[in-house]
Structure formats: C-alpha cells, structure tokens
C-alpha cells in the first residue's frame, strides 16, 4: 500500500512540474496542441458541414 501511494505521489509531482513549465512556455493547453498535431493533417478532409452535404439540388 505504501509503495502504491509513493509511486502515485511521485507521478503527481512530476506531472505538476511538467504542467507548470509547459504553461509558462506555451499559450495553448497541452491537450489542444496534441490534438492539433495528431488530427491537424486530416481535419480538413473530415468536414462536418451537414447543410453543405444535403443541399436541395443534391436530393433531386
């Protein structure tokens, strides 16, 4: 039990220090930057404009 709590405390300390230094250097949140890096290349191909897909001229 002590070992688990010790590892958890170390993880929280490392995560907090990483988050603090990251927030000082960057304006955007780390999750936002990660999503842009992962999905940024394919985001333009995945349009969510439903109205443009189902125009009345397409339904005739």
N, CA, C and O atoms as CSV, one atom per row, in Angstrom:
chain,resi,resn,atom,element,x,y,z
A,1,UNK,N,N,0.821,-1.191,0.000
A,1,UNK,CA,C,0.000,0.000,0.000
A,1,UNK,C,C,0.867,1.258,0.000
A,1,UNK,O,O,0.591,2.219,-0.718
A,2,UNK,N,N,1.916,1.233,0.816
A,2,UNK,CA,C,2.800,2.385,0.873
A,2,UNK,C,C,3.502,2.593,-0.464
A,2,UNK,O,O,3.701,3.725,-0.903
A,3,UNK,N,N,3.872,1.497,-1.098
A,3,UNK,CA,C,4.565,1.582,-2.384
A,3,UNK,C,C,3.661,2.230,-3.442
A,3,UNK,O,O,4.120,3.049,-4.239
A,4,UNK,N,N,2.398,1.865,-3.443
A,4,UNK,CA,C,1.448,2.432,-4.404
A,4,UNK,C,C,1.254,3.924,-4.170
A,4,UNK,O,O,1.254,4.705,-5.122
A,5,UNK,N,N,1.089,4.325,-2.924
A,5,UNK,CA,C,0.934,5.737,-2.603
A,5,UNK,C,C,2.194,6.527,-2.927
A,5,UNK,O,O,2.110,7.673,-3.369
A,6,UNK,N,N,3.340,5.937,-2.716
A,6,UNK,CA,C,4.605,6.604,-3.028
A,6,UNK,C,C,4.745,6.829,-4.534
A,6,UNK,O,O,5.134,7.915,-4.965
A,7,UNK,N,N,4.434,5.815,-5.330
A,7,UNK,CA,C,4.510,5.942,-6.786
A,7,UNK,C,C,3.494,6.963,-7.287
A,7,UNK,O,O,3.790,7.740,-8.195
A,8,UNK,N,N,2.303,6.965,-6.700
A,8,UNK,CA,C,1.287,7.939,-7.075
A,8,UNK,C,C,1.736,9.359,-6.743
A,8,UNK,O,O,1.527,10.273,-7.541
A,9,UNK,N,N,2.346,9.556,-5.582
A,9,UNK,CA,C,2.831,10.879,-5.194
A,9,UNK,C,C,3.945,11.348,-6.122
A,9,UNK,O,O,3.996,12.525,-6.480
A,10,UNK,N,N,4.833,10.445,-6.513
A,10,UNK,CA,C,5.909,10.806,-7.449
A,10,UNK,C,C,5.309,11.208,-8.795
A,10,UNK,O,O,5.749,12.185,-9.402
A,11,UNK,N,N,4.303,10.459,-9.267
A,11,UNK,CA,C,3.653,10.776,-10.539
A,11,UNK,C,C,2.966,12.126,-10.513
A,11,UNK,O,O,3.035,12.877,-11.486
A,12,UNK,N,N,2.310,12.441,-9.419
A,12,UNK,CA,C,1.644,13.737,-9.293
A,12,UNK,C,C,2.676,14.865,-9.278
A,12,UNK,O,O,2.469,15.901,-9.908
A,13,UNK,N,N,3.767,14.671,-8.574
A,13,UNK,CA,C,4.805,15.707,-8.507
A,13,UNK,C,C,5.442,15.948,-9.874
A,13,UNK,O,O,5.654,17.095,-10.267
A,14,UNK,N,N,5.745,14.874,-10.595
A,14,UNK,CA,C,6.346,15.021,-11.920
A,14,UNK,C,C,5.347,15.665,-12.882
A,14,UNK,O,O,5.723,16.545,-13.656
A,15,UNK,N,N,4.090,15.244,-12.845
A,15,UNK,CA,C,3.074,15.813,-13.722
A,15,UNK,C,C,2.819,17.280,-13.433
A,15,UNK,O,O,2.613,18.070,-14.355
A,16,UNK,N,N,2.832,17.648,-12.170
A,16,UNK,CA,C,2.622,19.044,-11.804
A,16,UNK,C,C,3.773,19.909,-12.280
A,16,UNK,O,O,3.558,20.998,-12.811
A,17,UNK,N,N,4.985,19.432,-12.095
A,17,UNK,CA,C,6.139,20.234,-12.521
A,17,UNK,C,C,6.189,20.345,-14.047
A,17,UNK,O,O,6.540,21.401,-14.573
A,18,UNK,N,N,5.842,19.270,-14.763
A,18,UNK,CA,C,5.798,19.344,-16.222
A,18,UNK,C,C,4.719,20.320,-16.673
A,18,UNK,O,O,4.953,21.129,-17.571
A,19,UNK,N,N,3.553,20.253,-16.068
A,19,UNK,CA,C,2.468,21.152,-16.428
A,19,UNK,C,C,2.797,22.602,-16.140
A,19,UNK,O,O,2.419,23.491,-16.903
A,20,UNK,N,N,3.490,22.845,-15.058
A,20,UNK,CA,C,3.853,24.216,-14.707
A,20,UNK,C,C,4.823,24.797,-15.726
A,20,UNK,O,O,4.619,25.908,-16.215
A,21,UNK,N,N,5.874,24.055,-16.050
A,21,UNK,CA,C,6.853,24.577,-17.017
A,21,UNK,C,C,6.241,24.682,-18.406
A,21,UNK,O,O,6.570,25.603,-19.155
A,22,UNK,N,N,5.361,23.760,-18.762
A,22,UNK,CA,C,4.699,23.815,-20.064
A,22,UNK,C,C,3.788,25.030,-20.155
A,22,UNK,O,O,3.731,25.676,-21.201
A,23,UNK,N,N,3.082,25.351,-19.093
A,23,UNK,CA,C,2.189,26.506,-19.091
A,23,UNK,C,C,2.969,27.819,-19.160
A,23,UNK,O,O,2.463,28.805,-19.696
A,24,UNK,N,N,4.179,27.846,-18.630
A,24,UNK,CA,C,4.990,29.052,-18.696
A,24,UNK,C,C,5.516,29.297,-20.112
A,24,UNK,O,O,5.724,30.444,-20.507
A,25,UNK,N,N,5.730,28.232,-20.868
A,25,UNK,CA,C,6.318,28.351,-22.200
A,25,UNK,C,C,5.284,28.480,-23.309
A,25,UNK,O,O,5.565,29.121,-24.322
A,26,UNK,N,N,4.108,27.901,-23.158
A,26,UNK,CA,C,3.130,27.829,-24.237
A,26,UNK,C,C,1.829,28.501,-23.851
A,26,UNK,O,O,1.420,28.500,-22.690
A,27,UNK,N,N,1.189,29.076,-24.860
A,27,UNK,CA,C,-0.091,29.752,-24.642
A,27,UNK,C,C,-1.247,28.750,-24.644
A,27,UNK,O,O,-2.189,28.891,-23.864
A,28,UNK,N,N,-1.180,27.737,-25.517
A,28,UNK,CA,C,-2.251,26.754,-25.619
A,28,UNK,C,C,-2.047,25.617,-24.629
A,28,UNK,O,O,-0.932,25.341,-24.186
A,29,UNK,N,N,-3.149,24.972,-24.300
A,29,UNK,CA,C,-3.134,23.824,-23.403
A,29,UNK,C,C,-2.447,22.652,-24.102
A,29,UNK,O,O,-2.512,22.533,-25.326
A,30,UNK,N,N,-1.801,21.801,-23.340
A,30,UNK,CA,C,-1.064,20.677,-23.908
A,30,UNK,C,C,-1.996,19.731,-24.669
A,30,UNK,O,O,-1.586,19.158,-25.678
A,31,UNK,N,N,-3.220,19.555,-24.217
A,31,UNK,CA,C,-4.162,18.675,-24.919
A,31,UNK,C,C,-4.566,19.264,-26.264
A,31,UNK,O,O,-4.715,18.531,-27.241
A,32,UNK,N,N,-4.744,20.579,-26.322
A,32,UNK,CA,C,-5.070,21.227,-27.595
A,32,UNK,C,C,-3.940,21.067,-28.606
A,32,UNK,O,O,-4.186,20.788,-29.780
A,33,UNK,N,N,-2.731,21.238,-28.159
A,33,UNK,CA,C,-1.583,21.086,-29.068
A,33,UNK,C,C,-1.439,19.653,-29.536
A,33,UNK,O,O,-1.099,19.414,-30.694
A,34,UNK,N,N,-1.691,18.695,-28.656
A,34,UNK,CA,C,-1.598,17.292,-29.026
A,34,UNK,C,C,-2.661,16.927,-30.063
A,34,UNK,O,O,-2.370,16.212,-31.022
A,35,UNK,N,N,-3.878,17.410,-29.879
A,35,UNK,CA,C,-4.935,17.140,-30.842
A,35,UNK,C,C,-4.648,17.781,-32.188
A,35,UNK,O,O,-4.940,17.189,-33.227
A,36,UNK,N,N,-4.081,18.980,-32.187
A,36,UNK,CA,C,-3.717,19.616,-33.449
A,36,UNK,C,C,-2.630,18.833,-34.172
A,36,UNK,O,O,-2.649,18.714,-35.398
A,37,UNK,N,N,-1.696,18.307,-33.418
A,37,UNK,CA,C,-0.609,17.555,-34.030
A,37,UNK,C,C,-1.105,16.222,-34.593
A,37,UNK,O,O,-0.687,15.806,-35.674
A,38,UNK,N,N,-1.993,15.559,-33.862
A,38,UNK,CA,C,-2.481,14.255,-34.296
A,38,UNK,C,C,-3.491,14.398,-35.429
A,38,UNK,O,O,-3.361,13.739,-36.461
A,39,UNK,N,N,-4.479,15.238,-35.249
A,39,UNK,CA,C,-5.555,15.314,-36.220
A,39,UNK,C,C,-5.500,16.499,-37.146
A,39,UNK,O,O,-6.401,16.672,-37.968
A,40,UNK,N,N,-4.497,17.306,-37.048
A,40,UNK,CA,C,-4.426,18.514,-37.853
A,40,UNK,C,C,-4.294,18.256,-39.337
A,40,UNK,O,O,-4.808,19.028,-40.147
A,41,UNK,N,N,-3.621,17.195,-39.703
A,41,UNK,CA,C,-3.405,16.917,-41.113
A,41,UNK,C,C,-4.671,16.418,-41.788
A,41,UNK,O,O,-4.888,16.704,-42.966
A,42,UNK,N,N,-5.501,15.689,-41.083
A,42,UNK,CA,C,-6.699,15.096,-41.694
A,42,UNK,C,C,-7.971,15.863,-41.372
A,42,UNK,O,O,-9.038,15.516,-41.877
A,43,UNK,N,N,-7.887,16.866,-40.571
A,43,UNK,CA,C,-9.084,17.586,-40.155
A,43,UNK,C,C,-9.786,18.261,-41.331
A,43,UNK,O,O,-11.015,18.331,-41.350
A,44,UNK,N,N,-9.035,18.754,-42.304
A,44,UNK,CA,C,-9.666,19.427,-43.435
A,44,UNK,C,C,-10.443,18.454,-44.309
A,44,UNK,O,O,-11.400,18.859,-44.969
A,45,UNK,N,N,-10.066,17.205,-44.331
A,45,UNK,CA,C,-10.779,16.205,-45.122
A,45,UNK,C,C,-12.020,15.688,-44.427
A,45,UNK,O,O,-12.863,15.063,-45.071
A,46,UNK,N,N,-12.158,15.927,-43.149
A,46,UNK,CA,C,-13.298,15.429,-42.380
A,46,UNK,C,C,-14.274,16.568,-42.103
A,46,UNK,O,O,-14.405,17.014,-40.964
A,47,UNK,N,N,-14.944,17.030,-43.126
A,47,UNK,CA,C,-15.873,18.147,-42.970
A,47,UNK,C,C,-17.131,17.731,-42.228
A,47,UNK,O,O,-17.667,16.645,-42.448
A,48,UNK,N,N,-17.590,18.596,-41.359
A,48,UNK,CA,C,-18.804,18.336,-40.596
A,48,UNK,C,C,-19.924,19.282,-40.999
A,48,UNK,O,O,-20.865,19.489,-40.234
A,49,UNK,N,N,-19.835,19.844,-42.166
A,49,UNK,CA,C,-20.847,20.777,-42.634
A,49,UNK,C,C,-22.007,19.986,-43.229
A,49,UNK,O,O,-22.005,19.679,-44.421
A,50,UNK,N,N,-22.984,19.660,-42.414
A,50,UNK,CA,C,-24.104,18.822,-42.825
A,50,UNK,C,C,-24.975,19.531,-43.845
A,50,UNK,O,O,-25.457,18.903,-44.788
A,51,UNK,N,N,-25.182,20.816,-43.673
A,51,UNK,CA,C,-26.026,21.555,-44.608
A,51,UNK,C,C,-25.434,21.551,-46.015
A,51,UNK,O,O,-26.172,21.490,-46.998
A,52,UNK,N,N,-24.123,21.616,-46.115
A,52,UNK,CA,C,-23.490,21.599,-47.428
A,52,UNK,C,C,-23.622,20.232,-48.091
A,52,UNK,O,O,-23.682,20.145,-49.318
A,53,UNK,N,N,-23.666,19.190,-47.315
A,53,UNK,CA,C,-23.800,17.843,-47.875
A,53,UNK,C,C,-25.204,17.602,-48.426
A,53,UNK,O,O,-25.359,16.974,-49.474
A,54,UNK,N,N,-26.209,18.089,-47.737
A,54,UNK,CA,C,-27.593,17.802,-48.081
A,54,UNK,C,C,-28.297,19.042,-48.609
A,54,UNK,O,O,-29.292,19.482,-48.031
A,55,UNK,N,N,-27.804,19.599,-49.677
A,55,UNK,CA,C,-28.485,20.726,-50.302
A,55,UNK,C,C,-29.631,20.185,-51.130
A,55,UNK,O,O,-29.611,19.027,-51.547
A,56,UNK,N,N,-30.634,21.021,-51.369
A,56,UNK,CA,C,-31.815,20.574,-52.084
A,56,UNK,C,C,-31.499,20.177,-53.520
A,56,UNK,O,O,-32.202,19.338,-54.083
A,57,UNK,N,N,-30.476,20.744,-54.125
A,57,UNK,CA,C,-30.145,20.378,-55.503
A,57,UNK,C,C,-29.578,18.952,-55.569
A,57,UNK,O,O,-29.666,18.301,-56.610
A,58,UNK,N,N,-29.010,18.477,-54.486
A,58,UNK,CA,C,-28.474,17.119,-54.464
A,58,UNK,C,C,-29.571,16.060,-54.302
A,58,UNK,O,O,-29.371,14.900,-54.663
A,59,UNK,N,N,-30.708,16.450,-53.771
A,59,UNK,CA,C,-31.757,15.487,-53.484
A,59,UNK,C,C,-32.654,15.207,-54.697
A,59,UNK,O,O,-33.441,14.261,-54.663
A,60,UNK,N,N,-32.557,15.985,-55.741
A,60,UNK,CA,C,-33.418,15.790,-56.928
A,60,UNK,C,C,-33.012,14.611,-57.749
A,60,UNK,O,O,-33.637,14.324,-58.770
